[in-house]
Amino acid sequence: MERLRVNIPLFRWFPTFASKHGLQNVFSQPSLHVQTTLFKVWHLAKGGSVSAIHPPTEDLKLLLQGEPLLATPFLQKSGGE
């Protein structure tokens, strides 16, 4: 397949793209829901919480369908290394 480099204005291309993917009247939406902050609240396994952009280095306690899960956000080296 050969690629063609053609400049197409976004507001002409996007409605066609959206309709092919099942989205109708994309420009009639009142607004976009934009995330205004990157900070998240992380609940630590030892108790307490941290507000940060990146997950803390400690284990996290997450809730999934009401059940607590223990999660380690970063890979940890084994004891032999």
N, C-alpha and C positions, 0 to 999 in steps of 0.2 A: 504494500500500500504506500502510495506516495503522499507526503505531507506538503500541504500548501500553506504558505505564510500569508495570511490575509488579515488586515485589521478590520474588525467588526465592532462598532460601538456597543458597549455593554447593554444599553437600554433597548437595543434592537435584538441582540442575541439572547438575553436572559429570559424574556417571555417564552420564546420558542423552546429553550432548554427546559424551563420549568414545566411547560405543558407536556413535554415528552416524558417527564418524570412525575406526572400526576398532580402538579400544583397549578391551581387555577387562580386567576385574578391576583397575581403576586403583587402588583402595585397598589391594590386596594387595601392592603393591610395598614392599620393605623400607625404602627411603628414597629421597629425592630426591638427585641428585648436584648439589650446589651449588658453584659456583666460589667458593673461599675467598679468592682474591687476584685483584686486577685487574692486577697487574704481569705483563708479558710480557718475554721476552728478545728483543731485536732485534739481529740480526747486521748490522753495517755493511759496506758495500762496500769501505771502506778497511781492513778488518780490525777486530777487537775487537767488543765487544757492549755494549749498553746495556739496563738493566732499567728500564722505565718504564711508566706507564699509557698514555700517548699515544706514538705513533711519533715517533722523532727527526726533526729537520729534514734530516738527511743522507740520501743514497741508501742503501737497504737491499739486502742480498743474501738472497734467499729461495730455498729449495730446493723444486722441484716435480718429483716423480718422479725425484729424484736429479740433476736439471739445475739449475744456478744461474740465477736470474733477477735482474735489476737492477730495483728498484722505487723510485720517488720518492713518498713518502707525501703530499706537499702539492703543489698546483699552483704552478708557478714562473712569474713574469712573464717576458715576452719581453724581449730586450735593448733594444727601442725604447721601452719604457714607463718 
